[in-house]
Amino acid sequence: QVQLVESGGGLVQPGGSLRLSCAASGRINSLLVMRWFRQPPGKQRELVALITSGGSTYYADSVKGRFTISRDNAKNTVYLHMNSLNAEDTAVYYCNIETLWGKGTLVTVSS
């Protein structure tokens, strides 16, 4: 069964940047929508961004203009470029494709 593995999380100072990656262990149908979710401490999981097979994107209002989602179908990978990070971005970030979920990668924004 295909698995999703996120990487790239860590501790970053306010105003900093990170790039998250989510790689599938096998071939993923390039027609599928790929999504990033996040779950802040003590809060519910929320959709951050998605990208369609054609490259159309959607962003939550809270990250619009700061985050960029992209995908490399040849590498079965989706990315989340995060700029101007603030404390409210602290969360475990998960990638999702259909019913597949990764285990998440923790992003902590703190000075």
Secondary structure, DSSP 8 states (H G I E B T S, - for coil): ---EEEE--EEE-TT--EEEEEEESS---TTS-EEEEEE-TTS--EEEEEE-TT--EEE-TTTTTTEEEEEEGGGTEEEEEE-S--GGG-EEEEEEETTEE---EEEEE--
